[in-house]
Amino acid sequence: MSLDFRELKFGLVNGDYVYDSNALDSFLTERGRDPEETLEQDGVLSVILDWYIEHRHAGGAEDPFIEDLVQEARLGRGIISSQTGRA
């Protein structure tokens, strides 16, 4: 069973990125990746953007908030290396 990207409930609240950590862990586990190790090595935002890109390639709906983050990443503004807390 594949998770829908919307299950992540990713957003920005009071300047902090928020998301459903269980959904993120499930996404990684479905792909045979250890959530703790992957998040430590790659960072939360990097994994979320990877999931979003996979979601879009599969025909998923565009998310304007995430599209802005993807654009920032393409411009090399360092957003991918940002660390976030788990919601």
LOSE-810915 format. One record per residue: residue number from 0; x negated, y negated, z negated of N, C-alpha, C in turn. Coordinates in steps of 0.02 Angstrom, whole numbers, always signed. Layout:
<vexvex num="NUM" n_px="X" n_py="Y" n_pz="Z" ca_px="X" ca_py="Y" ca_pz="Z" c_px="X" c_py="Y" c_pz="Z"/>
...
***
This chain:
<vexvex num="0" n_px="-42" n_py="+59" n_pz="+0" ca_px="+0" ca_py="+0" ca_pz="+0" c_px="-44" c_py="-62" c_pz="+0"/>
<vexvex num="1" n_px="-32" n_py="-107" n_pz="+46" ca_px="-73" ca_py="-167" ca_pz="+51" c_px="-38" c_py="-226" c_pz="+19"/>
<vexvex num="2" n_px="-75" n_py="-262" n_pz="-20" ca_px="-48" ca_py="-322" ca_pz="-52" c_px="-39" c_py="-378" c_pz="-2"/>
<vexvex num="3" n_px="+12" n_py="-417" n_pz="-12" ca_px="+23" ca_py="-478" ca_pz="+27" c_px="-17" c_py="-534" c_pz="-5"/>
<vexvex num="4" n_px="-48" n_py="-575" n_pz="+35" ca_px="-89" ca_py="-630" ca_pz="+9" c_px="-50" c_py="-675" c_pz="-39"/>
<vexvex num="5" n_px="+15" n_py="-684" n_pz="-27" ca_px="+55" ca_py="-727" ca_pz="-70" c_px="+58" c_py="-702" c_pz="-141"/>
<vexvex num="6" n_px="+46" n_py="-637" n_pz="-152" ca_px="+47" ca_py="-609" ca_pz="-219" c_px="-10" c_py="-638" c_pz="-262"/>
<vexvex num="7" n_px="-60" n_py="-666" n_pz="-230" ca_px="-115" ca_py="-697" ca_pz="-266" c_px="-93" c_py="-758" c_pz="-305"/>
<vexvex num="8" n_px="-43" n_py="-794" n_pz="-279" ca_px="-18" ca_py="-855" ca_pz="-311" c_px="-74" c_py="-905" c_pz="-324"/>
<vexvex num="9" n_px="-115" n_py="-915" n_pz="-273" ca_px="-174" ca_py="-959" ca_pz="-278" c_px="-153" c_py="-1031" c_pz="-271"/>
<vexvex num="10" n_px="-180" n_py="-1073" n_pz="-314" ca_px="-165" ca_py="-1144" ca_pz="-310" c_px="-211" c_py="-1185" c_pz="-354"/>
<vexvex num="11" n_px="-195" n_py="-1247" n_pz="-361" ca_px="-233" ca_py="-1294" ca_pz="-401" c_px="-187" c_py="-1325" c_pz="-453"/>
<vexvex num="12" n_px="-205" n_py="-1319" n_pz="-516" ca_px="-165" ca_py="-1347" ca_pz="-571" c_px="-213" c_py="-1386" c_pz="-616"/>
<vexvex num="13" n_px="-198" n_py="-1451" n_pz="-623" ca_px="-239" ca_py="-1495" ca_pz="-665" c_px="-314" c_py="-1490" c_pz="-649"/>
<vexvex num="14" n_px="-329" n_py="-1485" n_pz="-584" ca_px="-399" ca_py="-1483" ca_pz="-562" c_px="-432" c_py="-1415" c_pz="-566"/>
<vexvex num="15" n_px="-396" n_py="-1364" n_pz="-588" ca_px="-424" ca_py="-1297" ca_pz="-593" c_px="-390" c_py="-1250" c_pz="-543"/>
<vexvex num="16" n_px="-429" n_py="-1207" n_pz="-512" ca_px="-400" ca_py="-1156" ca_pz="-469" c_px="-367" c_py="-1103" c_pz="-513"/>
<vexvex num="17" n_px="-308" n_py="-1084" n_pz="-494" ca_px="-271" ca_py="-1032" ca_pz="-530" c_px="-251" c_py="-977" c_pz="-481"/>
<vexvex num="18" n_px="-246" n_py="-916" n_pz="-506" ca_px="-229" ca_py="-859" ca_pz="-464" c_px="-211" c_py="-801" c_pz="-510"/>
<vexvex num="19" n_px="-178" n_py="-752" n_pz="-481" ca_px="-160" ca_py="-691" ca_pz="-518" c_px="-220" c_py="-644" c_pz="-515"/>
<vexvex num="20" n_px="-255" n_py="-637" n_pz="-571" ca_px="-316" ca_py="-596" ca_pz="-571" c_px="-301" c_py="-523" c_pz="-559"/>
<vexvex num="21" n_px="-241" n_py="-500" n_pz="-579" ca_px="-223" ca_py="-430" ca_pz="-565" c_px="-217" c_py="-418" c_pz="-490"/>
<vexvex num="22" n_px="-188" n_py="-465" n_pz="-454" ca_px="-182" ca_py="-459" ca_pz="-381" c_px="-251" c_py="-458" c_pz="-349"/>
<vexvex num="23" n_px="-295" n_py="-501" n_pz="-372" ca_px="-363" ca_py="-503" ca_pz="-343" c_px="-400" c_py="-438" c_pz="-357"/>
<vexvex num="24" n_px="-394" n_py="-412" n_pz="-418" ca_px="-426" ca_py="-349" ca_pz="-434" c_px="-397" c_py="-292" c_pz="-391"/>
<vexvex num="25" n_px="-332" n_py="-292" n_pz="-381" ca_px="-299" ca_py="-240" ca_pz="-340" c_px="-323" c_py="-244" c_pz="-268"/>
<vexvex num="26" n_px="-329" n_py="-305" n_pz="-242" ca_px="-353" ca_py="-315" ca_pz="-173" c_px="-422" c_py="-283" c_pz="-165"/>
<vexvex num="27" n_px="-466" n_py="-296" n_pz="-212" ca_px="-534" ca_py="-269" ca_pz="-208" c_px="-534" c_py="-193" c_pz="-216"/>
<vexvex num="28" n_px="-495" n_py="-169" n_pz="-264" ca_px="-492" ca_py="-97" ca_pz="-276" c_px="-466" c_py="-60" c_pz="-215"/>
<vexvex num="29" n_px="-416" n_py="-88" n_pz="-181" ca_px="-389" ca_py="-57" ca_pz="-120" c_px="-443" c_py="-50" c_pz="-66"/>
<vexvex num="30" n_px="-493" n_py="-92" n_pz="-68" ca_px="-546" ca_py="-90" ca_pz="-18" c_px="-607" c_py="-52" c_pz="-43"/>
<vexvex num="31" n_px="-600" n_py="-18" n_pz="-100" ca_px="-655" ca_py="+22" ca_pz="-126" c_px="-710" c_py="-18" c_pz="-157"/>
<vexvex num="32" n_px="-695" n_py="-79" n_pz="-178" ca_px="-745" ca_py="-123" ca_pz="-208" c_px="-731" c_py="-131" c_pz="-282"/>
<vexvex num="33" n_px="-783" n_py="-132" n_pz="-322" ca_px="-776" ca_py="-141" ca_pz="-394" c_px="-761" c_py="-215" c_pz="-407"/>
<vexvex num="34" n_px="-703" n_py="-231" n_pz="-436" ca_px="-686" ca_py="-302" ca_pz="-445" c_px="-736" c_py="-341" c_pz="-486"/>
<vexvex num="35" n_px="-757" n_py="-314" n_pz="-543" ca_px="-803" ca_py="-351" ca_pz="-586" c_px="-870" c_py="-365" c_pz="-551"/>
<vexvex num="36" n_px="-897" n_py="-314" n_pz="-520" ca_px="-961" ca_py="-322" ca_pz="-485" c_px="-955" c_py="-369" c_pz="-425"/>
<vexvex num="37" n_px="-902" n_py="-361" n_pz="-386" ca_px="-892" ca_py="-402" ca_pz="-326" c_px="-883" c_py="-475" c_pz="-345"/>
<vexvex num="38" n_px="-841" n_py="-489" n_pz="-395" ca_px="-829" ca_py="-558" ca_pz="-415" c_px="-892" c_py="-590" c_pz="-443"/>
<vexvex num="39" n_px="-932" n_py="-550" n_pz="-479" ca_px="-994" ca_py="-577" ca_pz="-506" c_px="-1044" c_py="-594" c_pz="-451"/>
<vexvex num="40" n_px="-1048" n_py="-550" n_pz="-400" ca_px="-1096" ca_py="-560" ca_pz="-346" c_px="-1072" c_py="-613" c_pz="-295"/>
<vexvex num="41" n_px="-1009" n_py="-610" n_pz="-276" ca_px="-984" ca_py="-651" ca_pz="-222" c_px="-949" c_py="-715" c_pz="-244"/>
<vexvex num="42" n_px="-922" n_py="-715" n_pz="-304" ca_px="-885" ca_py="-773" ca_pz="-328" c_px="-811" c_py="-767" c_pz="-309"/>
<vexvex num="43" n_px="-770" n_py="-793" n_pz="-352" ca_px="-697" ca_py="-788" ca_pz="-343" c_px="-674" c_py="-821" c_pz="-278"/>
<vexvex num="44" n_px="-695" n_py="-882" n_pz="-266" ca_px="-671" ca_py="-917" ca_pz="-206" c_px="-692" c_py="-883" c_pz="-142"/>
<vexvex num="45" n_px="-751" n_py="-855" n_pz="-141" ca_px="-774" ca_py="-819" ca_pz="-81" c_px="-729" c_py="-759" c_pz="-67"/>
<vexvex num="46" n_px="-711" n_py="-722" n_pz="-119" ca_px="-668" ca_py="-663" ca_pz="-111" c_px="-598" c_py="-685" c_pz="-89"/>
<vexvex num="47" n_px="-573" n_py="-739" n_pz="-119" ca_px="-506" ca_py="-764" ca_pz="-100" c_px="-505" c_py="-786" c_pz="-27"/>
<vexvex num="48" n_px="-557" n_py="-820" n_pz="-6" ca_px="-559" ca_py="-842" ca_pz="+64" c_px="-566" c_py="-783" c_pz="+111"/>
<vexvex num="49" n_px="-604" n_py="-732" n_pz="+92" ca_px="-608" ca_py="-671" ca_pz="+133" c_px="-539" c_py="-640" c_pz="+140"/>
<vexvex num="50" n_px="-503" n_py="-636" n_pz="+85" ca_px="-436" ca_py="-606" ca_pz="+86" c_px="-390" c_py="-647" c_pz="+132"/>
<vexvex num="51" n_px="-394" n_py="-713" n_pz="+125" ca_px="-352" ca_py="-757" ca_pz="+166" c_px="-367" c_py="-748" c_pz="+240"/>
<vexvex num="52" n_px="-430" n_py="-746" n_pz="+258" ca_px="-449" ca_py="-737" ca_pz="+328" c_px="-424" c_py="-670" c_pz="+354"/>
<vexvex num="53" n_px="-430" n_py="-618" n_pz="+313" ca_px="-402" ca_py="-552" ca_pz="+333" c_px="-326" c_py="-557" c_pz="+342"/>
<vexvex num="54" n_px="-293" n_py="-593" n_pz="+297" ca_px="-221" ca_py="-604" ca_pz="+300" c_px="-201" c_py="-639" c_pz="+365"/>
<vexvex num="55" n_px="-238" n_py="-690" n_pz="+384" ca_px="-223" ca_py="-727" ca_pz="+446" c_px="-235" c_py="-684" c_pz="+508"/>
<vexvex num="56" n_px="-290" n_py="-646" n_pz="+508" ca_px="-305" ca_py="-603" ca_pz="+565" c_px="-251" c_py="-550" c_pz="+575"/>
<vexvex num="57" n_px="-218" n_py="-532" n_pz="+520" ca_px="-164" ca_py="-482" ca_pz="+524" c_px="-97" c_py="-513" c_pz="+542"/>
<vexvex num="58" n_px="-97" n_py="-578" n_pz="+557" ca_px="-36" ca_py="-612" ca_pz="+577" c_px="+1" c_py="-646" c_pz="+520"/>
<vexvex num="59" n_px="-31" n_py="-650" n_pz="+462" ca_px="+0" ca_py="-682" ca_pz="+404" c_px="+9" c_py="-757" c_pz="+414"/>
<vexvex num="60" n_px="+56" n_py="-784" n_pz="+377" ca_px="+72" ca_py="-855" ca_pz="+382" c_px="+15" c_py="-900" c_pz="+357"/>
<vexvex num="61" n_px="+9" n_py="-957" n_pz="+388" ca_px="-41" ca_py="-1007" ca_pz="+368" c_px="-22" c_py="-1038" c_pz="+301"/>
<vexvex num="62" n_px="-71" n_py="-1051" n_pz="+261" ca_px="-62" ca_py="-1085" ca_pz="+196" c_px="-102" c_py="-1149" c_pz="+199"/>
<vexvex num="63" n_px="-69" n_py="-1208" n_pz="+199" ca_px="-105" ca_py="-1271" ca_pz="+207" c_px="-159" c_py="-1283" c_pz="+154"/>
<vexvex num="64" n_px="-146" n_py="-1263" n_pz="+93" ca_px="-196" ca_py="-1272" ca_pz="+39" c_px="-259" c_py="-1231" c_pz="+54"/>
<vexvex num="65" n_px="-250" n_py="-1168" n_pz="+72" ca_px="-307" ca_py="-1126" ca_pz="+88" c_px="-342" c_py="-1149" c_pz="+152"/>
<vexvex num="66" n_px="-303" n_py="-1172" n_pz="+200" ca_px="-333" ca_py="-1197" ca_pz="+262" c_px="-381" c_py="-1255" c_pz="+247"/>
<vexvex num="67" n_px="-363" n_py="-1297" n_pz="+200" ca_px="-408" ca_py="-1352" ca_pz="+180" c_px="-473" c_py="-1324" c_pz="+151"/>
<vexvex num="68" n_px="-468" n_py="-1271" n_pz="+110" ca_px="-528" ca_py="-1241" ca_pz="+81" c_px="-571" c_py="-1209" c_pz="+134"/>
<vexvex num="69" n_px="-540" n_py="-1176" n_pz="+182" ca_px="-577" ca_py="-1145" ca_pz="+237" c_px="-615" c_py="-1199" c_pz="+276"/>
<vexvex num="70" n_px="-581" n_py="-1255" n_pz="+289" ca_px="-614" ca_py="-1310" ca_pz="+325" c_px="-673" c_py="-1337" c_pz="+285"/>
<vexvex num="71" n_px="-663" n_py="-1345" n_pz="+220" ca_px="-718" ca_py="-1369" ca_pz="+177" c_px="-777" c_py="-1320" c_pz="+181"/>
<vexvex num="72" n_px="-763" n_py="-1256" n_pz="+180" ca_px="-816" ca_py="-1205" ca_pz="+183" c_px="-853" c_py="-1210" c_pz="+250"/>
<vexvex num="73" n_px="-815" n_py="-1220" n_pz="+304" ca_px="-847" ca_py="-1226" ca_pz="+370" c_px="-891" c_py="-1287" c_pz="+374"/>
<vexvex num="74" n_px="-872" n_py="-1339" n_pz="+338" ca_px="-911" ca_py="-1401" ca_pz="+339" c_px="-971" c_py="-1397" c_pz="+291"/>
<vexvex num="75" n_px="-976" n_py="-1341" n_pz="+254" ca_px="-1033" ca_py="-1331" ca_pz="+210" c_px="-1033" c_py="-1375" c_pz="+149"/>
<vexvex num="76" n_px="-975" n_py="-1388" n_pz="+123" ca_px="-971" ca_py="-1432" ca_pz="+64" c_px="-978" c_py="-1395" c_pz="-2"/>
<vexvex num="77" n_px="-1000" n_py="-1333" n_pz="+0" ca_px="-1016" ca_py="-1298" ca_pz="-62" c_px="-957" c_py="-1270" c_pz="-101"/>
<vexvex num="78" n_px="-898" n_py="-1274" n_pz="-74" ca_px="-840" ca_py="-1252" ca_pz="-113" c_px="-842" c_py="-1176" c_pz="-127"/>
<vexvex num="79" n_px="-874" n_py="-1139" n_pz="-83" ca_px="-876" ca_py="-1066" ca_pz="-92" c_px="-916" c_py="-1047" c_pz="-154"/>
<vexvex num="80" n_px="-965" n_py="-1086" n_pz="-172" ca_px="-1006" ca_py="-1068" ca_pz="-230" c_px="-975" c_py="-1091" c_pz="-296"/>
<vexvex num="81" n_px="-919" n_py="-1126" n_pz="-294" ca_px="-886" ca_py="-1148" ca_pz="-355" c_px="-862" c_py="-1088" c_pz="-395"/>
<vexvex num="82" n_px="-868" n_py="-1093" n_pz="-460" ca_px="-844" ca_py="-1039" ca_pz="-503" c_px="-779" c_py="-1061" c_pz="-534"/>
<vexvex num="83" n_px="-734" n_py="-1014" n_pz="-544" ca_px="-670" ca_py="-1030" ca_pz="-574" c_px="-655" c_py="-983" c_pz="-631"/>
<vexvex num="84" n_px="-610" n_py="-1004" n_pz="-674" ca_px="-587" ca_py="-960" ca_pz="-727" c_px="-533" c_py="-915" c_pz="-701"/>
<vexvex num="85" n_px="-521" n_py="-862" n_pz="-737" ca_px="-468" ca_py="-816" ca_pz="-717" c_px="-403" c_py="-837" c_pz="-749"/>
<vexvex num="86" n_px="-351" n_py="-838" n_pz="-709" ca_px="-286" ca_py="-858" ca_pz="-734" c_px="-249" c_py="-800" c_pz="-765"/>
***
